[in-house]
Amino acid sequence: MEDLARFEFRFVVFVLAMCFYILWNYSAIVFLSAQNWIYNVRISDFHALYMAGKSWLSGSNPYVNLQAHTNFAYPPASLPFFGMFTIFDFNLATQLWVFTYVSLFAVALLALALTLKGERRYLYVSIAVLLFLVSFPLQMLLELGQIDLLVANLTIMSLVVERLKRHSVSAVFLSIATLLKGPAVFLLIYFVIFRRDLKYLVHFTFSTFVIVGASLLVVPIKLYWFYLVNVLPTLYSEYSLGESQSIVRVLYLAGLNEPTLQAISVAGFVLLAIFAFCANSNRWAKVFGKRTLRADAMFLMNVLIVLLLSPRSLISPYVWVILPVALFLSALLVEDVRLAYLGVVGLAAFLVNSNPHPYFFFYLGMSVTIIPWMMIGNLMMTISLIPIYIRPNAIFRNVKSQLIHRRRI
């Protein structure tokens, strides 16, 4: 036991030293230079949010008046939140914006760590920090001032609170995430269907109505109507985005029309819901039902499918996978997992954090084109999660012995 504890300590020290090395040589420069988008507001997503908040405060319709310049497409309930940043001048507001989502990321990371025990907690923190520092989607998010990390942090907080058996509070976090950016609603597949918790759906619906109702005190109801009729239908019909890391983008390039692509997206979520329901009731759950690995894998799968089926999954939304991947990898490292499987998952984790237009191609004299590494890694990771529920003996070395042991008992 002492040798094992010594090994774990050395491993954690090694990983933390690697994190410091990356921070010193690479990530510190990224963080300090990421504010360049302050001076190039034309490519700044936060500028869109900032101007939308100003438009709302002035009584204008941000979906009409600013569409040509900012393409604002977030739910109306988010306008008071964005409006708070307009109290400050734009340069200071950008600093506060970055501080908001980076600090919430730290809170979400540590809060999730507190739900883990033993060596797995240290493994999770080490992997999460490492993925955070090397994430290319995070670099893009910092350069453009996008909202995805904030929404991802809120969904992680909903997972944390749900694990603490505070389902109503968890639903509030998910409601806020959904009202900031709609795709978070698809995580109900995990919380309601996989967890078999209809009360969670009731809590989510109630909290959403309460938040929307409270927002109606300051947000005109006509903005909600305009959003539902004119903006929301377009969010899953924009398939020409060049940097999309979604499978529907590939199918669009293959020649499929818009109705077919939308039907595929709907069918994908339906299949995920059916799989999530069955995954928590099959015979393998008797062996692994009390382990968090199955739940961690399903939460990760839910996030991956949301990214895979949304045509607006560009580069920065892949910051959603940082903490779920770290959580899943930390679970694998404390299980008796086959080395080949761990290698596949590790490669997939590398790809979902990778640069889609590798710079080294330029130095090799090749044209720098966008390669959908994140989509490829997403597919690899999603497919690799399925055997956990249907053929765990292909992944774990000791499944058969556990089944025999249970039968003898």
PyMOL commands that set and color helices and strands:
alter all, ss='L'
color gray80, all
select helices_A, chain A and resi 2-39+41-43+45-57+62-65+67-70+76-85+90-113+118-134+136-144+148-163+167-180+182-194+198-215+221-234+247-253+258-279+285-288+292-309+316-333+339-351+360-363+373-385+387-390+392-394+399-408
alter helices_A, ss='H'
color red, helices_A
deselect
rebuild
show_as cartoon
